[in-house]
Amino acid sequence: PILAVFAQCPPKMPCQEILDSHYLGICAIITVSQQLLFFIIAAGFKFDKVTDFAGGTNFVVLALVTLFLGGSYFLRQILVTVAATCWGLRLSGYLLMRILKTGKDDRFDALNRGFSLEFAGFWFGQAMWVMVVSLPVIFLNAQCKKDPEMGVTDWIGLAIWLFGFVVETIADQQKFNFRNNPDNKGKWCAVGLWSWSRHPNYFGEMVLWWGLFITCSAVFFKETPGLWVAVLGPLFITVLLLFASGIPPLEDSADQRYGRQAEYKEYKESVSVLVLLPPSLYRALPLWVKATFFFEFPMYSRGLQEGPLQPLTSEAETQKEPSAGEIEGGTESPGGVKGYGTQTP
């Protein structure tokens, strides 16, 4: 039904050019305006329940605005826009629900939540994240005269997106349920997908954006090769999660908290840092294979503590708990302080 509605919409003003032919200018204005508005609300009321919600919904706004501005409603554009919208609504809704439960976002405890440069820096980073990652969707919807026939590559890309979306959604829910069970106090999450990957939500996040890029790339490759710059979108989120505000701080935090426990070191040796793999298979792989093909970089173990190993005991389980914002688990917007998913494993 959704596709039929879009297909019946006649383009009233096809190929409108607003500021530029690729809608980068209008998207930048929308993104800066939305993030600035939420920054004023958050800083003025010292209210941090809207931070990640502002990021997720921004993706939805850009996807829908560029689709309607283009006015062509090609099937590929509709499917990619629906996919980006579903992801943005799911993420922002989940994060809003989570922050309403926890009460506050502890990422900002060390910052001045008012009108300060450090707090504004979060919103600037979030705006950049939204713009760069949205590039494939923006550029696709701007191509209102070019519509190569949907082929195998397009459907493969959408299947990859769906796989990543399902993985991220399930991982977020499993982590949320685990952290809200009092019996799991003081434990790291190793249930469900988290028993096959230490960061399955990040794996799903990377996969789904690469899937959308693959579907969009048919237009870039066949019609407008210069738009291959849109590869910066999935590349940006991949680099961010692998090397900056995603996996590194979480691994450091977990290593410092559990690093002397024999069970935890066994867990790290047996469970892939990112790609979903059976623990028995991953444990048997040589270290160079893990590092080369499965992203098990030495930086992810730099926080392991030296000294005699300790078994997991009730005393270890009752050590100081992380704050509410850290333990709820799941994906967060990567655009700011400590960034994407700052929760204890």
C-alpha positions as CSV (number, residue, x, y, z in Angstrom):
1,P,0.0,0.0,0.0
2,I,2.8,2.5,0.8
3,L,4.5,1.9,-2.5
4,A,1.2,2.2,-4.4
5,V,0.5,5.6,-2.8
6,F,3.9,6.9,-3.8
7,A,3.6,5.5,-7.3
8,Q,0.4,7.3,-7.9
9,C,1.8,10.7,-6.8
10,P,2.4,12.8,-9.9
11,P,5.5,14.9,-9.8
12,K,4.2,18.4,-9.6
13,M,7.6,20.1,-9.9
14,P,10.0,17.4,-11.0
15,C,13.7,18.1,-10.6
16,Q,13.4,21.2,-8.5
17,E,16.8,22.7,-7.8
18,I,16.9,24.3,-4.4
19,L,20.3,25.8,-3.7
20,D,22.0,23.0,-5.6
21,S,21.0,20.1,-7.8
22,H,21.9,17.4,-5.1
23,Y,20.0,19.0,-2.3
24,L,23.1,19.2,-0.1
25,G,22.4,22.9,0.8
26,I,18.8,22.5,1.8
27,C,19.7,19.3,3.8
28,A,22.5,21.1,5.6
29,I,20.1,23.9,6.5
30,I,17.5,21.5,7.8
31,T,20.1,19.5,9.8
32,V,21.7,22.5,11.4
33,S,18.3,24.0,12.2
34,Q,17.0,20.8,13.7
35,Q,20.1,20.2,15.8
36,L,20.2,23.9,16.8
37,L,16.6,23.8,17.9
38,F,17.1,20.7,20.1
39,F,20.4,22.1,21.4
40,I,18.5,25.3,22.6
41,I,15.9,23.1,24.3
42,A,18.4,20.8,25.9
43,A,20.7,23.6,27.0
44,G,18.0,26.0,28.1
45,F,16.2,23.4,30.3
46,K,19.3,21.2,31.0
47,F,17.2,18.5,29.5
48,D,19.0,15.6,27.9
49,K,16.1,13.3,26.9
50,V,16.0,14.6,23.4
51,T,19.7,14.2,22.3
52,D,19.5,10.9,20.4
53,F,15.9,11.4,19.4
54,A,17.0,14.5,17.6
55,G,19.6,12.5,15.6
56,G,17.4,9.6,14.6
57,T,14.5,11.8,13.5
58,N,16.8,14.0,11.5
59,F,17.6,11.0,9.2
60,V,13.8,10.6,8.6
61,V,13.3,14.2,7.8
62,L,16.1,14.3,5.2
63,A,15.0,11.1,3.5
64,L,11.4,12.3,3.2
65,V,12.2,15.8,2.2
66,T,14.6,14.8,-0.6
67,L,12.2,12.2,-1.9
68,F,9.4,14.8,-2.1
69,L,11.6,17.5,-3.6
70,G,12.7,15.2,-6.3
71,G,9.2,14.3,-7.1
72,S,10.0,11.3,-9.3
73,Y,9.1,8.5,-6.8
74,F,11.1,5.8,-8.6
75,L,10.8,2.4,-7.0
76,R,14.4,2.4,-5.9
77,Q,14.0,5.8,-4.3
78,I,10.8,4.7,-2.5
79,L,12.4,1.5,-1.1
80,V,15.5,3.2,0.1
81,T,13.6,6.1,1.6
82,V,11.2,3.7,3.4
83,A,14.2,1.7,4.7
84,A,16.0,4.8,6.0
85,T,12.8,6.0,7.6
86,C,12.1,2.7,9.3
87,W,15.6,2.7,10.7
88,G,15.4,6.3,11.9
89,L,12.0,5.8,13.6
90,R,13.0,2.6,15.2
91,L,16.3,4.0,16.6
92,S,14.8,7.3,17.8
93,G,11.8,5.6,19.3
94,Y,13.9,3.0,21.1
95,L,16.3,5.6,22.5
96,L,13.5,7.9,23.6
97,M,11.9,5.0,25.5
98,R,15.2,4.1,27.0
99,I,16.1,7.6,28.2
100,L,12.7,8.1,29.7
101,K,13.3,5.0,31.7
102,T,16.8,5.8,32.9
103,G,16.0,9.5,33.6
104,K,19.1,11.1,32.2
105,D,22.0,10.7,29.7
106,D,25.2,10.1,31.7
107,R,27.4,10.8,28.7
108,F,27.0,14.5,29.7
109,D,27.8,14.2,33.4
110,A,31.3,15.6,32.9
111,L,30.0,18.5,30.7
112,N,28.2,21.7,31.3
113,R,24.7,20.9,30.0
114,G,24.0,24.6,29.4
115,F,25.0,26.9,26.7
116,S,28.6,25.8,26.6
117,L,31.0,25.1,23.7
118,E,31.6,21.5,25.0
119,F,27.8,20.8,25.0
120,A,27.4,22.5,21.6
121,G,30.2,20.2,20.3
122,F,27.9,17.2,20.8
123,W,25.3,18.7,18.6
124,F,27.8,19.8,15.9
125,G,29.1,16.2,15.8
126,Q,25.6,14.9,15.6
127,A,24.8,17.2,12.7
128,M,27.9,16.0,10.8
129,W,27.0,12.4,11.5
130,V,23.5,12.8,10.1
131,M,24.7,14.7,6.9
132,V,27.6,12.3,6.0
133,V,25.8,9.1,6.7
134,S,22.7,10.3,4.8
135,L,24.7,11.0,1.6
136,P,23.6,7.9,-0.3
137,V,19.9,8.6,0.3
138,I,20.2,12.3,-0.4
139,F,22.0,11.8,-3.7
140,L,19.7,9.0,-4.8
141,N,16.6,11.0,-4.3
142,A,18.1,14.0,-6.1
143,Q,18.4,11.9,-9.3
144,C,14.9,12.6,-10.5
145,K,15.6,11.9,-14.2
146,K,17.7,8.8,-13.9
147,D,16.3,5.5,-13.0
148,P,18.2,2.4,-14.1
149,E,16.1,-0.7,-13.9
150,M,16.1,-2.5,-10.6
151,G,18.5,-5.4,-10.8
152,V,20.0,-8.2,-8.7
153,T,22.4,-5.8,-7.1
154,D,19.6,-3.6,-5.8
155,W,17.8,-6.5,-4.2
156,I,21.0,-7.8,-2.7
157,G,21.6,-4.4,-1.1
158,L,18.1,-4.3,0.3
159,A,18.5,-7.8,1.7
160,I,21.7,-6.8,3.3
161,W,19.9,-3.8,4.8
162,L,17.2,-6.0,6.2
163,F,19.6,-8.4,7.7
164,G,21.5,-5.5,9.4
165,F,18.3,-3.9,10.6
166,V,17.0,-7.1,12.2
167,V,20.4,-7.8,13.8
168,E,20.6,-4.3,15.3
169,T,17.0,-4.4,16.5
170,I,17.3,-7.8,18.2
171,A,20.6,-7.0,19.7
172,D,19.3,-3.7,21.2
173,Q,16.3,-5.5,22.7
174,Q,18.3,-8.4,24.1
175,K,20.8,-6.0,25.8
176,F,17.9,-3.9,27.2
177,N,16.2,-6.9,28.6
178,F,19.5,-8.3,30.1
179,R,20.4,-5.0,31.8
180,N,17.0,-4.6,33.3
181,N,17.0,-8.0,34.9
182,P,18.3,-7.6,38.6
183,D,19.7,-11.1,38.4
184,N,22.3,-9.9,35.9
185,K,23.8,-7.2,38.2
186,G,27.5,-7.0,37.8
187,K,27.6,-9.3,34.7
188,W,28.5,-8.6,31.1
189,C,25.9,-9.4,28.5
190,A,26.6,-12.7,26.7
191,V,23.1,-13.8,25.7
192,G,21.5,-14.3,22.3
193,L,23.4,-12.4,19.6
194,W,25.8,-11.1,22.3
195,S,27.2,-14.7,22.7
196,W,28.3,-14.6,19.0
197,S,29.5,-11.0,18.9
198,R,30.7,-8.5,21.6
199,H,29.0,-5.7,19.6
200,P,26.2,-7.2,17.4
201,N,24.3,-3.9,17.4
202,Y,27.3,-2.1,15.8
203,F,27.7,-5.0,13.3
204,G,24.0,-4.6,12.3
205,E,24.5,-0.8,12.0
206,M,27.4,-1.0,9.7
207,V,25.8,-3.8,7.6
208,L,22.5,-1.9,7.0
209,W,24.2,1.3,5.8
210,W,26.5,-0.6,3.4
211,G,23.4,-2.4,2.1
212,L,21.6,0.9,1.4
213,F,24.7,2.2,-0.4
214,I,24.8,-0.9,-2.6
215,T,21.2,-0.3,-3.7
216,C,21.9,3.4,-4.3
217,S,25.1,2.7,-6.2
218,A,23.4,1.4,-9.3
219,V,22.4,5.0,-10.1
220,F,25.8,6.4,-9.1
221,F,27.7,3.8,-11.3
222,K,25.5,3.9,-14.4
223,E,24.4,7.5,-14.5
224,T,26.4,9.8,-12.3
225,P,29.8,8.4,-11.4
226,G,30.8,11.5,-9.5
227,L,28.2,10.6,-6.8
228,W,30.4,7.8,-5.7
229,V,31.5,10.2,-3.0
230,A,28.4,8.9,-1.2
231,V,30.6,6.0,-0.1
232,L,31.7,8.4,2.6
233,G,28.4,7.6,4.3
234,P,28.9,3.9,5.2
235,L,32.6,4.4,5.4
236,F,32.2,7.2,8.0
237,I,29.9,5.1,10.3
238,T,32.3,2.1,10.0
239,V,35.4,4.1,10.9
240,L,33.6,5.9,13.7
241,L,32.5,2.7,15.3
242,L,35.7,0.7,14.8
243,F,38.2,3.3,15.8
244,A,36.6,6.3,17.5
245,S,33.5,6.6,19.7
246,G,32.1,3.1,19.2
247,I,34.0,-0.1,20.1
248,P,37.3,1.3,21.7
249,P,35.8,3.1,24.7
250,L,33.4,0.2,25.4
251,E,36.2,-2.4,25.3
252,D,38.3,-0.2,27.5
253,S,35.5,0.1,30.0
254,A,34.7,-3.6,30.1
255,D,38.4,-4.5,30.4
256,Q,38.9,-2.3,33.3
257,R,35.8,-3.6,35.0
258,Y,36.1,-7.3,34.3
259,G,39.7,-7.7,33.1
260,R,41.0,-9.8,36.0
261,Q,38.2,-12.4,35.8
262,A,39.2,-15.6,34.1
263,E,35.7,-16.0,32.6
264,Y,35.8,-12.6,31.0
265,K,39.2,-13.3,29.3
266,E,37.7,-16.6,28.1
267,Y,34.7,-14.7,26.8
268,K,37.0,-12.2,24.8
269,E,39.0,-15.1,23.3
270,S,35.9,-17.0,22.3
271,V,33.5,-14.2,21.1
272,S,34.1,-12.1,18.0
273,V,34.4,-8.4,18.6
274,L,32.0,-7.6,15.7
275,V,31.1,-10.2,13.1
276,L,28.6,-12.8,14.2
277,L,30.5,-16.1,14.5
278,P,30.0,-19.3,16.6
279,P,32.3,-19.0,19.6
280,S,33.8,-22.5,19.0
281,L,34.9,-21.4,15.5
282,Y,36.2,-18.0,16.6
283,R,38.2,-19.3,19.4
284,A,40.0,-21.8,17.1
285,L,41.1,-19.0,14.7
286,P,44.8,-17.8,14.9
287,L,45.2,-14.3,16.2
288,W,46.4,-13.0,12.9
289,V,43.2,-14.2,11.2
290,K,41.1,-12.6,13.9
291,A,42.9,-9.3,13.5
292,T,43.1,-9.3,9.7
293,F,39.5,-10.5,8.8
294,F,37.5,-10.0,12.0
295,F,38.7,-6.6,13.3
296,E,40.2,-8.0,16.6
297,F,42.7,-5.2,16.8
298,P,45.2,-5.0,19.7
299,M,43.7,-1.7,20.8
300,Y,40.6,-3.6,21.9
301,S,42.6,-5.3,24.7
302,R,44.8,-2.4,25.9
303,G,42.6,-2.1,29.0
304,L,43.1,-5.6,30.2
305,Q,44.5,-5.6,33.7
306,E,47.7,-7.4,34.6
307,G,47.9,-9.7,37.6
308,P,46.5,-13.0,38.8
309,L,43.2,-14.0,37.3
310,Q,40.1,-14.1,39.6
311,P,37.1,-16.4,39.2
312,L,33.7,-14.8,38.9
313,T,32.4,-14.6,42.5
314,S,29.6,-12.9,44.3
315,E,32.1,-10.3,45.5
316,A,33.0,-9.5,41.9
317,E,29.4,-9.4,40.9
318,T,28.6,-6.8,43.5
319,Q,31.3,-4.3,42.7
320,K,30.3,-0.8,41.8
321,E,27.7,-0.7,39.1
322,P,27.8,1.6,36.1
323,S,25.4,4.4,36.0
324,A,21.9,4.1,34.5
325,G,22.8,5.5,31.2
326,E,25.6,3.0,30.8
327,I,23.8,-0.2,31.6
328,E,20.7,0.1,29.5
329,G,22.5,-1.1,26.4
330,G,21.9,-0.7,22.8
331,T,22.7,1.6,19.9
332,E,23.0,5.4,20.4
333,S,23.6,8.2,18.0
334,P,27.4,8.5,17.4
335,G,27.5,12.2,17.0
336,G,28.9,13.4,20.3
337,V,30.5,12.9,23.6
338,K,32.0,9.4,23.8
339,G,29.6,8.8,21.0
340,Y,27.8,5.8,19.8
341,G,26.6,3.3,22.3
342,T,28.4,4.3,25.5
343,Q,27.3,1.4,27.7
344,T,29.0,-1.3,29.6
345,P,29.1,-4.6,27.7
